[in-house]
Amino acid sequence: MGSPIVVMGVSGSGKSTVGAALGQRLRVPFADADDFHPPANLAKMTAGQPLDDDDRFPWLEAIGEWLAAHSGGGVMCCSALKHRYRDQLRRHCPGVEFVHLSGTQEVIGRRQASRPGHFMPATLLASQFATLEPLTDDERGLTIDVAKDIDTIIETYVMSTASRPIEQENR
């Protein structure tokens, strides 16, 4: 295992499920970015208010620190919706790789409806899609359709890494 992985996407895309399964498959530590939110962020989201960049900054810093501490391998699930948020994570851990779980608002909305009691209400899904900036060519990672089953998602990631050239160590 090389660099840490961030499983990213909007709320309800399956980040926690995929991240935990990927961490188990790769035998590396797993963390959920939801556990890094300060109480004020949780209260705001529970009240149906989207976070702004000022709310996200210290949260992303804490996640970046975790990634740096696990630079030899680890899996973090984190929305990481904007390119600049991912840039903030890369400042802590330049080699981080992203797995974007992508799906339509309709598909993900149905998934969210099946998990009552989560602090992120389904009413904020539209704001998440409005904020989402898909991975760009300058970012390490891949996009996987959430309509696939968990085993296929994990296997898609594993096979994508197996087909990459081996990077030189100590560059």
CNS distance restraints for C-alpha pairs under 8 A (distance, minus, plus):
assign (resid   1 and name CA) (resid  26 and name CA) 7.33 0.50 0.50
assign (resid   1 and name CA) (resid  72 and name CA) 6.89 0.50 0.50
assign (resid   1 and name CA) (resid  73 and name CA) 5.65 0.50 0.50
assign (resid   2 and name CA) (resid  71 and name CA) 7.54 0.50 0.50
assign (resid   2 and name CA) (resid  72 and name CA) 5.42 0.50 0.50
assign (resid   2 and name CA) (resid  73 and name CA) 5.47 0.50 0.50
assign (resid   3 and name CA) (resid  70 and name CA) 8.00 0.50 0.50
assign (resid   3 and name CA) (resid  71 and name CA) 5.42 0.50 0.50
assign (resid   3 and name CA) (resid  72 and name CA) 5.47 0.50 0.50
assign (resid   3 and name CA) (resid  73 and name CA) 5.09 0.50 0.50
assign (resid   3 and name CA) (resid  74 and name CA) 7.42 0.50 0.50
assign (resid   3 and name CA) (resid  95 and name CA) 5.64 0.50 0.50
assign (resid   3 and name CA) (resid  96 and name CA) 5.52 0.50 0.50
assign (resid   3 and name CA) (resid  97 and name CA) 6.88 0.50 0.50
assign (resid   4 and name CA) (resid  67 and name CA) 6.35 0.50 0.50
assign (resid   4 and name CA) (resid  70 and name CA) 6.50 0.50 0.50
assign (resid   4 and name CA) (resid  71 and name CA) 5.67 0.50 0.50
assign (resid   4 and name CA) (resid  72 and name CA) 6.65 0.50 0.50
assign (resid   4 and name CA) (resid  73 and name CA) 4.47 0.50 0.50
assign (resid   4 and name CA) (resid  74 and name CA) 4.60 0.50 0.50
assign (resid   4 and name CA) (resid  75 and name CA) 5.75 0.50 0.50
assign (resid   4 and name CA) (resid  76 and name CA) 7.70 0.50 0.50
assign (resid   4 and name CA) (resid  95 and name CA) 7.44 0.50 0.50
assign (resid   4 and name CA) (resid  96 and name CA) 5.19 0.50 0.50
assign (resid   4 and name CA) (resid  97 and name CA) 6.40 0.50 0.50
assign (resid   5 and name CA) (resid  73 and name CA) 7.50 0.50 0.50
assign (resid   5 and name CA) (resid  74 and name CA) 6.25 0.50 0.50
assign (resid   5 and name CA) (resid  75 and name CA) 4.81 0.50 0.50
assign (resid   5 and name CA) (resid  76 and name CA) 6.25 0.50 0.50
assign (resid   5 and name CA) (resid  96 and name CA) 5.71 0.50 0.50
assign (resid   5 and name CA) (resid  97 and name CA) 4.77 0.50 0.50
assign (resid   5 and name CA) (resid  98 and name CA) 5.68 0.50 0.50
assign (resid   5 and name CA) (resid  99 and name CA) 7.15 0.50 0.50
assign (resid   6 and name CA) (resid  19 and name CA) 7.97 0.50 0.50
assign (resid   6 and name CA) (resid  75 and name CA) 5.89 0.50 0.50
assign (resid   6 and name CA) (resid  76 and name CA) 4.83 0.50 0.50
assign (resid   6 and name CA) (resid  77 and name CA) 5.47 0.50 0.50
assign (resid   6 and name CA) (resid  78 and name CA) 6.40 0.50 0.50
assign (resid   6 and name CA) (resid  96 and name CA) 7.10 0.50 0.50
assign (resid   6 and name CA) (resid  97 and name CA) 6.17 0.50 0.50
assign (resid   6 and name CA) (resid  98 and name CA) 4.81 0.50 0.50
assign (resid   6 and name CA) (resid  99 and name CA) 6.17 0.50 0.50
assign (resid   7 and name CA) (resid  15 and name CA) 5.69 0.50 0.50
assign (resid   7 and name CA) (resid  18 and name CA) 7.45 0.50 0.50
assign (resid   7 and name CA) (resid  19 and name CA) 5.94 0.50 0.50
assign (resid   7 and name CA) (resid  75 and name CA) 7.27 0.50 0.50
assign (resid   7 and name CA) (resid  76 and name CA) 6.21 0.50 0.50
assign (resid   7 and name CA) (resid  77 and name CA) 4.58 0.50 0.50
assign (resid   7 and name CA) (resid  78 and name CA) 6.17 0.50 0.50
assign (resid   7 and name CA) (resid  79 and name CA) 7.68 0.50 0.50
assign (resid   7 and name CA) (resid  98 and name CA) 5.89 0.50 0.50
assign (resid   7 and name CA) (resid  99 and name CA) 4.71 0.50 0.50
assign (resid   7 and name CA) (resid 100 and name CA) 6.05 0.50 0.50
assign (resid   7 and name CA) (resid 101 and name CA) 7.12 0.50 0.50
assign (resid   8 and name CA) (resid  15 and name CA) 6.19 0.50 0.50
assign (resid   8 and name CA) (resid  77 and name CA) 6.00 0.50 0.50
assign (resid   8 and name CA) (resid  78 and name CA) 5.16 0.50 0.50
assign (resid   8 and name CA) (resid  79 and name CA) 4.67 0.50 0.50
assign (resid   8 and name CA) (resid  80 and name CA) 5.74 0.50 0.50
assign (resid   8 and name CA) (resid  81 and name CA) 7.26 0.50 0.50
assign (resid   8 and name CA) (resid  98 and name CA) 6.70 0.50 0.50
assign (resid   8 and name CA) (resid  99 and name CA) 5.93 0.50 0.50
assign (resid   8 and name CA) (resid 100 and name CA) 4.81 0.50 0.50
assign (resid   8 and name CA) (resid 101 and name CA) 6.10 0.50 0.50
assign (resid   9 and name CA) (resid  13 and name CA) 5.99 0.50 0.50
assign (resid   9 and name CA) (resid  15 and name CA) 6.80 0.50 0.50
assign (resid   9 and name CA) (resid  78 and name CA) 7.31 0.50 0.50
assign (resid   9 and name CA) (resid  79 and name CA) 4.82 0.50 0.50
assign (resid   9 and name CA) (resid  80 and name CA) 6.86 0.50 0.50
assign (resid   9 and name CA) (resid  81 and name CA) 6.40 0.50 0.50
assign (resid   9 and name CA) (resid 100 and name CA) 5.56 0.50 0.50
assign (resid   9 and name CA) (resid 101 and name CA) 5.25 0.50 0.50
assign (resid   9 and name CA) (resid 102 and name CA) 6.46 0.50 0.50
assign (resid   9 and name CA) (resid 132 and name CA) 7.78 0.50 0.50
assign (resid  10 and name CA) (resid  79 and name CA) 5.68 0.50 0.50
assign (resid  10 and name CA) (resid  81 and name CA) 7.06 0.50 0.50
assign (resid  10 and name CA) (resid 125 and name CA) 7.37 0.50 0.50
assign (resid  10 and name CA) (resid 128 and name CA) 5.82 0.50 0.50
assign (resid  10 and name CA) (resid 129 and name CA) 6.80 0.50 0.50
assign (resid  10 and name CA) (resid 132 and name CA) 7.37 0.50 0.50
assign (resid  11 and name CA) (resid  15 and name CA) 7.93 0.50 0.50
assign (resid  11 and name CA) (resid  79 and name CA) 7.05 0.50 0.50
assign (resid  11 and name CA) (resid 108 and name CA) 7.99 0.50 0.50
assign (resid  11 and name CA) (resid 112 and name CA) 7.61 0.50 0.50
assign (resid  11 and name CA) (resid 120 and name CA) 7.33 0.50 0.50
assign (resid  11 and name CA) (resid 125 and name CA) 6.78 0.50 0.50
assign (resid  11 and name CA) (resid 128 and name CA) 7.33 0.50 0.50
assign (resid  12 and name CA) (resid 108 and name CA) 5.69 0.50 0.50
assign (resid  12 and name CA) (resid 109 and name CA) 7.27 0.50 0.50
assign (resid  12 and name CA) (resid 111 and name CA) 6.00 0.50 0.50
assign (resid  12 and name CA) (resid 112 and name CA) 5.03 0.50 0.50
assign (resid  13 and name CA) (resid 101 and name CA) 6.06 0.50 0.50
assign (resid  13 and name CA) (resid 102 and name CA) 6.95 0.50 0.50
assign (resid  13 and name CA) (resid 103 and name CA) 7.16 0.50 0.50
assign (resid  13 and name CA) (resid 108 and name CA) 5.85 0.50 0.50
assign (resid  13 and name CA) (resid 111 and name CA) 7.61 0.50 0.50
assign (resid  13 and name CA) (resid 146 and name CA) 6.42 0.50 0.50
assign (resid  14 and name CA) (resid  18 and name CA) 5.92 0.50 0.50
assign (resid  14 and name CA) (resid 101 and name CA) 7.27 0.50 0.50
assign (resid  14 and name CA) (resid 146 and name CA) 7.29 0.50 0.50
assign (resid  15 and name CA) (resid  19 and name CA) 5.63 0.50 0.50
assign (resid  15 and name CA) (resid  77 and name CA) 5.37 0.50 0.50
assign (resid  15 and name CA) (resid  78 and name CA) 7.14 0.50 0.50
assign (resid  15 and name CA) (resid  79 and name CA) 7.86 0.50 0.50
assign (resid  15 and name CA) (resid 101 and name CA) 7.12 0.50 0.50
assign (resid  16 and name CA) (resid  20 and name CA) 5.98 0.50 0.50
assign (resid  16 and name CA) (resid  32 and name CA) 6.48 0.50 0.50
assign (resid  16 and name CA) (resid  77 and name CA) 5.80 0.50 0.50
assign (resid  17 and name CA) (resid  21 and name CA) 6.24 0.50 0.50
assign (resid  17 and name CA) (resid 150 and name CA) 7.99 0.50 0.50
assign (resid  18 and name CA) (resid  22 and name CA) 5.90 0.50 0.50
assign (resid  18 and name CA) (resid 150 and name CA) 6.53 0.50 0.50
assign (resid  18 and name CA) (resid 153 and name CA) 7.62 0.50 0.50
assign (resid  18 and name CA) (resid 154 and name CA) 7.22 0.50 0.50
assign (resid  19 and name CA) (resid  23 and name CA) 6.01 0.50 0.50
assign (resid  19 and name CA) (resid  30 and name CA) 6.89 0.50 0.50
assign (resid  19 and name CA) (resid  32 and name CA) 7.98 0.50 0.50
assign (resid  19 and name CA) (resid  75 and name CA) 6.13 0.50 0.50
assign (resid  19 and name CA) (resid  76 and name CA) 6.47 0.50 0.50
assign (resid  19 and name CA) (resid  77 and name CA) 5.59 0.50 0.50
assign (resid  20 and name CA) (resid  24 and name CA) 6.19 0.50 0.50
assign (resid  20 and name CA) (resid  30 and name CA) 6.02 0.50 0.50
assign (resid  20 and name CA) (resid  31 and name CA) 7.85 0.50 0.50
assign (resid  20 and name CA) (resid  75 and name CA) 7.67 0.50 0.50
assign (resid  21 and name CA) (resid  25 and name CA) 6.07 0.50 0.50
assign (resid  21 and name CA) (resid 154 and name CA) 7.46 0.50 0.50
assign (resid  22 and name CA) (resid  26 and name CA) 6.03 0.50 0.50
assign (resid  22 and name CA) (resid  75 and name CA) 7.25 0.50 0.50
assign (resid  22 and name CA) (resid 154 and name CA) 6.14 0.50 0.50
assign (resid  23 and name CA) (resid  27 and name CA) 5.65 0.50 0.50
assign (resid  23 and name CA) (resid  28 and name CA) 5.12 0.50 0.50
assign (resid  23 and name CA) (resid  29 and name CA) 6.04 0.50 0.50
assign (resid  23 and name CA) (resid  30 and name CA) 5.40 0.50 0.50
assign (resid  23 and name CA) (resid  74 and name CA) 6.75 0.50 0.50
assign (resid  23 and name CA) (resid  75 and name CA) 5.55 0.50 0.50
assign (resid  24 and name CA) (resid  28 and name CA) 6.58 0.50 0.50
assign (resid  24 and name CA) (resid  29 and name CA) 7.93 0.50 0.50
assign (resid  24 and name CA) (resid  30 and name CA) 7.94 0.50 0.50
assign (resid  28 and name CA) (resid  73 and name CA) 6.07 0.50 0.50
assign (resid  28 and name CA) (resid  74 and name CA) 5.00 0.50 0.50
assign (resid  28 and name CA) (resid  75 and name CA) 6.96 0.50 0.50
assign (resid  29 and name CA) (resid  73 and name CA) 7.48 0.50 0.50
assign (resid  29 and name CA) (resid  74 and name CA) 4.85 0.50 0.50
assign (resid  29 and name CA) (resid  75 and name CA) 6.25 0.50 0.50
assign (resid  30 and name CA) (resid  74 and name CA) 5.88 0.50 0.50
assign (resid  30 and name CA) (resid  75 and name CA) 4.71 0.50 0.50
assign (resid  30 and name CA) (resid  76 and name CA) 5.72 0.50 0.50
assign (resid  31 and name CA) (resid  35 and name CA) 7.85 0.50 0.50
assign (resid  31 and name CA) (resid  75 and name CA) 6.42 0.50 0.50
assign (resid  31 and name CA) (resid  76 and name CA) 4.84 0.50 0.50
assign (resid  31 and name CA) (resid  77 and name CA) 6.61 0.50 0.50
assign (resid  32 and name CA) (resid  36 and name CA) 7.57 0.50 0.50
assign (resid  32 and name CA) (resid  76 and name CA) 5.67 0.50 0.50
assign (resid  32 and name CA) (resid  77 and name CA) 5.05 0.50 0.50
assign (resid  32 and name CA) (resid  78 and name CA) 6.76 0.50 0.50
assign (resid  33 and name CA) (resid  37 and name CA) 7.09 0.50 0.50
assign (resid  33 and name CA) (resid  63 and name CA) 6.60 0.50 0.50
assign (resid  33 and name CA) (resid  76 and name CA) 6.62 0.50 0.50
assign (resid  33 and name CA) (resid  77 and name CA) 5.78 0.50 0.50
assign (resid  33 and name CA) (resid  78 and name CA) 5.04 0.50 0.50
assign (resid  34 and name CA) (resid  78 and name CA) 7.41 0.50 0.50
assign (resid  36 and name CA) (resid  59 and name CA) 6.17 0.50 0.50
assign (resid  36 and name CA) (resid  62 and name CA) 6.73 0.50 0.50
assign (resid  36 and name CA) (resid  63 and name CA) 6.98 0.50 0.50
assign (resid  37 and name CA) (resid  41 and name CA) 6.00 0.50 0.50
assign (resid  37 and name CA) (resid  42 and name CA) 6.55 0.50 0.50
assign (resid  37 and name CA) (resid  59 and name CA) 5.67 0.50 0.50
assign (resid  38 and name CA) (resid  42 and name CA) 6.71 0.50 0.50
assign (resid  38 and name CA) (resid  59 and name CA) 7.19 0.50 0.50
assign (resid  39 and name CA) (resid  43 and name CA) 6.15 0.50 0.50
assign (resid  40 and name CA) (resid  44 and name CA) 6.17 0.50 0.50
assign (resid  41 and name CA) (resid  45 and name CA) 6.23 0.50 0.50
assign (resid  41 and name CA) (resid  51 and name CA) 6.93 0.50 0.50
assign (resid  41 and name CA) (resid  55 and name CA) 6.58 0.50 0.50
assign (resid  42 and name CA) (resid  46 and name CA) 5.97 0.50 0.50
assign (resid  42 and name CA) (resid 119 and name CA) 6.95 0.50 0.50
assign (resid  43 and name CA) (resid  47 and name CA) 6.18 0.50 0.50
assign (resid  44 and name CA) (resid  48 and name CA) 6.62 0.50 0.50
assign (resid  44 and name CA) (resid  49 and name CA) 5.34 0.50 0.50
assign (resid  44 and name CA) (resid  50 and name CA) 7.08 0.50 0.50
assign (resid  44 and name CA) (resid  51 and name CA) 7.13 0.50 0.50
assign (resid  45 and name CA) (resid  49 and name CA) 5.08 0.50 0.50
assign (resid  45 and name CA) (resid  50 and name CA) 5.90 0.50 0.50
assign (resid  45 and name CA) (resid  51 and name CA) 6.94 0.50 0.50
assign (resid  45 and name CA) (resid 119 and name CA) 6.59 0.50 0.50
assign (resid  45 and name CA) (resid 120 and name CA) 5.78 0.50 0.50
assign (resid  45 and name CA) (resid 121 and name CA) 7.44 0.50 0.50
assign (resid  46 and name CA) (resid 119 and name CA) 5.03 0.50 0.50
assign (resid  46 and name CA) (resid 120 and name CA) 6.02 0.50 0.50
assign (resid  46 and name CA) (resid 121 and name CA) 6.77 0.50 0.50
assign (resid  48 and name CA) (resid 120 and name CA) 7.47 0.50 0.50
assign (resid  48 and name CA) (resid 121 and name CA) 6.34 0.50 0.50
assign (resid  48 and name CA) (resid 123 and name CA) 7.03 0.50 0.50
assign (resid  48 and name CA) (resid 124 and name CA) 6.59 0.50 0.50
assign (resid  49 and name CA) (resid 124 and name CA) 7.53 0.50 0.50
assign (resid  50 and name CA) (resid 124 and name CA) 6.66 0.50 0.50
assign (resid  50 and name CA) (resid 127 and name CA) 7.22 0.50 0.50
assign (resid  51 and name CA) (resid  55 and name CA) 5.73 0.50 0.50
assign (resid  51 and name CA) (resid  56 and name CA) 6.72 0.50 0.50
assign (resid  52 and name CA) (resid  56 and name CA) 6.38 0.50 0.50
assign (resid  53 and name CA) (resid  57 and name CA) 6.04 0.50 0.50
assign (resid  54 and name CA) (resid  58 and name CA) 7.83 0.50 0.50
assign (resid  55 and name CA) (resid  59 and name CA) 7.32 0.50 0.50
assign (resid  56 and name CA) (resid  60 and name CA) 5.97 0.50 0.50
assign (resid  57 and name CA) (resid  61 and name CA) 6.20 0.50 0.50
assign (resid  58 and name CA) (resid  62 and name CA) 6.28 0.50 0.50
assign (resid  59 and name CA) (resid  63 and name CA) 6.40 0.50 0.50
assign (resid  60 and name CA) (resid  64 and name CA) 5.98 0.50 0.50
assign (resid  60 and name CA) (resid  85 and name CA) 7.17 0.50 0.50
assign (resid  60 and name CA) (resid  88 and name CA) 7.03 0.50 0.50
assign (resid  60 and name CA) (resid  89 and name CA) 6.69 0.50 0.50
assign (resid  61 and name CA) (resid  65 and name CA) 6.18 0.50 0.50
assign (resid  61 and name CA) (resid  88 and name CA) 7.36 0.50 0.50
assign (resid  61 and name CA) (resid  89 and name CA) 7.20 0.50 0.50
assign (resid  62 and name CA) (resid  66 and name CA) 6.39 0.50 0.50
assign (resid  63 and name CA) (resid  67 and name CA) 6.27 0.50 0.50
assign (resid  63 and name CA) (resid  89 and name CA) 7.17 0.50 0.50
assign (resid  64 and name CA) (resid  68 and name CA) 6.16 0.50 0.50
assign (resid  64 and name CA) (resid  88 and name CA) 7.28 0.50 0.50
assign (resid  64 and name CA) (resid  89 and name CA) 4.67 0.50 0.50
assign (resid  64 and name CA) (resid  90 and name CA) 7.39 0.50 0.50
assign (resid  64 and name CA) (resid  91 and name CA) 7.68 0.50 0.50
assign (resid  64 and name CA) (resid  92 and name CA) 5.17 0.50 0.50
assign (resid  64 and name CA) (resid  93 and name CA) 6.72 0.50 0.50
assign (resid  65 and name CA) (resid  69 and name CA) 6.17 0.50 0.50
assign (resid  65 and name CA) (resid  92 and name CA) 6.27 0.50 0.50
assign (resid  66 and name CA) (resid  70 and name CA) 6.26 0.50 0.50
assign (resid  67 and name CA) (resid  71 and name CA) 5.90 0.50 0.50
assign (resid  67 and name CA) (resid  74 and name CA) 7.32 0.50 0.50
assign (resid  67 and name CA) (resid  76 and name CA) 7.64 0.50 0.50
assign (resid  67 and name CA) (resid  89 and name CA) 7.76 0.50 0.50
assign (resid  67 and name CA) (resid  92 and name CA) 7.18 0.50 0.50
assign (resid  67 and name CA) (resid  93 and name CA) 6.11 0.50 0.50
assign (resid  67 and name CA) (resid  96 and name CA) 7.65 0.50 0.50
assign (resid  68 and name CA) (resid  92 and name CA) 5.63 0.50 0.50
assign (resid  68 and name CA) (resid  93 and name CA) 4.97 0.50 0.50
assign (resid  70 and name CA) (resid  74 and name CA) 5.61 0.50 0.50
assign (resid  71 and name CA) (resid  93 and name CA) 6.69 0.50 0.50
assign (resid  71 and name CA) (resid  95 and name CA) 7.85 0.50 0.50
assign (resid  71 and name CA) (resid  96 and name CA) 7.84 0.50 0.50
assign (resid  80 and name CA) (resid  85 and name CA) 5.67 0.50 0.50
assign (resid  80 and name CA) (resid  86 and name CA) 5.79 0.50 0.50
assign (resid  81 and name CA) (resid  85 and name CA) 6.92 0.50 0.50
assign (resid  81 and name CA) (resid  86 and name CA) 7.76 0.50 0.50
assign (resid  81 and name CA) (resid 128 and name CA) 7.58 0.50 0.50
assign (resid  81 and name CA) (resid 131 and name CA) 6.34 0.50 0.50
assign (resid  81 and name CA) (resid 132 and name CA) 4.56 0.50 0.50
assign (resid  81 and name CA) (resid 133 and name CA) 5.82 0.50 0.50
assign (resid  81 and name CA) (resid 134 and name CA) 7.53 0.50 0.50
assign (resid  82 and name CA) (resid  86 and name CA) 6.54 0.50 0.50
assign (resid  82 and name CA) (resid 131 and name CA) 6.70 0.50 0.50
assign (resid  82 and name CA) (resid 132 and name CA) 5.78 0.50 0.50
assign (resid  82 and name CA) (resid 133 and name CA) 5.02 0.50 0.50
assign (resid  82 and name CA) (resid 134 and name CA) 7.68 0.50 0.50
assign (resid  83 and name CA) (resid  87 and name CA) 6.13 0.50 0.50
assign (resid  83 and name CA) (resid 133 and name CA) 6.23 0.50 0.50
assign (resid  83 and name CA) (resid 134 and name CA) 7.79 0.50 0.50
assign (resid  83 and name CA) (resid 135 and name CA) 7.29 0.50 0.50
assign (resid  84 and name CA) (resid  88 and name CA) 6.19 0.50 0.50
assign (resid  85 and name CA) (resid  89 and name CA) 6.50 0.50 0.50
assign (resid  86 and name CA) (resid  90 and name CA) 6.14 0.50 0.50
assign (resid  87 and name CA) (resid  91 and name CA) 6.23 0.50 0.50
assign (resid  88 and name CA) (resid  92 and name CA) 7.07 0.50 0.50
assign (resid  89 and name CA) (resid  93 and name CA) 6.31 0.50 0.50
assign (resid  89 and name CA) (resid  94 and name CA) 7.78 0.50 0.50
assign (resid  89 and name CA) (resid  96 and name CA) 7.87 0.50 0.50
assign (resid  90 and name CA) (resid  94 and name CA) 4.34 0.50 0.50
assign (resid  90 and name CA) (resid  95 and name CA) 6.96 0.50 0.50
assign (resid  90 and name CA) (resid  96 and name CA) 6.33 0.50 0.50
assign (resid  95 and name CA) (resid 140 and name CA) 7.92 0.50 0.50
assign (resid  96 and name CA) (resid 140 and name CA) 7.29 0.50 0.50
assign (resid  97 and name CA) (resid 139 and name CA) 7.68 0.50 0.50
assign (resid  97 and name CA) (resid 140 and name CA) 5.03 0.50 0.50
assign (resid  97 and name CA) (resid 141 and name CA) 5.09 0.50 0.50
assign (resid  98 and name CA) (resid 139 and name CA) 7.72 0.50 0.50
assign (resid  98 and name CA) (resid 140 and name CA) 6.21 0.50 0.50
assign (resid  98 and name CA) (resid 141 and name CA) 4.40 0.50 0.50
assign (resid  98 and name CA) (resid 142 and name CA) 6.52 0.50 0.50
assign (resid  99 and name CA) (resid 141 and name CA) 5.52 0.50 0.50
assign (resid  99 and name CA) (resid 142 and name CA) 5.19 0.50 0.50
assign (resid  99 and name CA) (resid 143 and name CA) 5.80 0.50 0.50
assign (resid  99 and name CA) (resid 144 and name CA) 7.15 0.50 0.50
assign (resid  99 and name CA) (resid 157 and name CA) 7.88 0.50 0.50
assign (resid 100 and name CA) (resid 134 and name CA) 7.63 0.50 0.50
assign (resid 100 and name CA) (resid 135 and name CA) 7.36 0.50 0.50
assign (resid 100 and name CA) (resid 141 and name CA) 7.57 0.50 0.50
assign (resid 100 and name CA) (resid 142 and name CA) 6.19 0.50 0.50
assign (resid 100 and name CA) (resid 143 and name CA) 4.53 0.50 0.50
assign (resid 100 and name CA) (resid 144 and name CA) 6.15 0.50 0.50
assign (resid 101 and name CA) (resid 143 and name CA) 6.01 0.50 0.50
assign (resid 101 and name CA) (resid 144 and name CA) 5.18 0.50 0.50
assign (resid 101 and name CA) (resid 145 and name CA) 5.92 0.50 0.50
assign (resid 101 and name CA) (resid 146 and name CA) 5.60 0.50 0.50
assign (resid 102 and name CA) (resid 143 and name CA) 6.49 0.50 0.50
assign (resid 102 and name CA) (resid 144 and name CA) 5.95 0.50 0.50
assign (resid 102 and name CA) (resid 145 and name CA) 4.97 0.50 0.50
assign (resid 102 and name CA) (resid 146 and name CA) 5.62 0.50 0.50
assign (resid 103 and name CA) (resid 107 and name CA) 6.43 0.50 0.50
assign (resid 103 and name CA) (resid 108 and name CA) 6.41 0.50 0.50
assign (resid 103 and name CA) (resid 145 and name CA) 5.77 0.50 0.50
assign (resid 103 and name CA) (resid 146 and name CA) 5.49 0.50 0.50
assign (resid 103 and name CA) (resid 147 and name CA) 6.92 0.50 0.50
assign (resid 104 and name CA) (resid 108 and name CA) 6.23 0.50 0.50
assign (resid 105 and name CA) (resid 109 and name CA) 5.72 0.50 0.50
assign (resid 105 and name CA) (resid 125 and name CA) 7.64 0.50 0.50
assign (resid 105 and name CA) (resid 126 and name CA) 7.64 0.50 0.50
assign (resid 105 and name CA) (resid 129 and name CA) 7.35 0.50 0.50
assign (resid 106 and name CA) (resid 110 and name CA) 6.34 0.50 0.50
assign (resid 107 and name CA) (resid 111 and name CA) 6.51 0.50 0.50
assign (resid 107 and name CA) (resid 147 and name CA) 7.72 0.50 0.50
assign (resid 108 and name CA) (resid 112 and name CA) 6.14 0.50 0.50
assign (resid 109 and name CA) (resid 113 and name CA) 6.22 0.50 0.50
assign (resid 109 and name CA) (resid 122 and name CA) 6.95 0.50 0.50
assign (resid 109 and name CA) (resid 125 and name CA) 7.29 0.50 0.50
assign (resid 110 and name CA) (resid 114 and name CA) 6.69 0.50 0.50
assign (resid 111 and name CA) (resid 115 and name CA) 7.17 0.50 0.50
assign (resid 112 and name CA) (resid 116 and name CA) 7.64 0.50 0.50
assign (resid 112 and name CA) (resid 122 and name CA) 6.19 0.50 0.50
assign (resid 113 and name CA) (resid 122 and name CA) 7.00 0.50 0.50
assign (resid 120 and name CA) (resid 124 and name CA) 7.09 0.50 0.50
assign (resid 121 and name CA) (resid 125 and name CA) 7.70 0.50 0.50
assign (resid 124 and name CA) (resid 128 and name CA) 6.47 0.50 0.50
assign (resid 125 and name CA) (resid 129 and name CA) 6.37 0.50 0.50
assign (resid 126 and name CA) (resid 130 and name CA) 6.16 0.50 0.50
assign (resid 127 and name CA) (resid 131 and name CA) 6.16 0.50 0.50
assign (resid 128 and name CA) (resid 132 and name CA) 6.07 0.50 0.50
assign (resid 135 and name CA) (resid 139 and name CA) 6.24 0.50 0.50
assign (resid 135 and name CA) (resid 141 and name CA) 7.49 0.50 0.50
assign (resid 135 and name CA) (resid 142 and name CA) 7.64 0.50 0.50
assign (resid 135 and name CA) (resid 143 and name CA) 7.65 0.50 0.50
assign (resid 142 and name CA) (resid 157 and name CA) 7.96 0.50 0.50
assign (resid 144 and name CA) (resid 153 and name CA) 6.76 0.50 0.50
assign (resid 144 and name CA) (resid 156 and name CA) 7.76 0.50 0.50
assign (resid 145 and name CA) (resid 153 and name CA) 7.84 0.50 0.50
assign (resid 146 and name CA) (resid 153 and name CA) 7.69 0.50 0.50
assign (resid 148 and name CA) (resid 152 and name CA) 6.11 0.50 0.50
assign (resid 148 and name CA) (resid 153 and name CA) 6.22 0.50 0.50
assign (resid 149 and name CA) (resid 153 and name CA) 6.31 0.50 0.50
assign (resid 150 and name CA) (resid 154 and name CA) 6.22 0.50 0.50
assign (resid 151 and name CA) (resid 155 and name CA) 6.05 0.50 0.50
assign (resid 152 and name CA) (resid 156 and name CA) 5.90 0.50 0.50
assign (resid 153 and name CA) (resid 157 and name CA) 6.42 0.50 0.50
assign (resid 154 and name CA) (resid 158 and name CA) 6.23 0.50 0.50
assign (resid 155 and name CA) (resid 159 and name CA) 5.91 0.50 0.50
assign (resid 156 and name CA) (resid 160 and name CA) 6.11 0.50 0.50
assign (resid 157 and name CA) (resid 161 and name CA) 6.44 0.50 0.50
assign (resid 158 and name CA) (resid 162 and name CA) 6.33 0.50 0.50
assign (resid 159 and name CA) (resid 163 and name CA) 6.33 0.50 0.50
assign (resid 160 and name CA) (resid 164 and name CA) 6.68 0.50 0.50
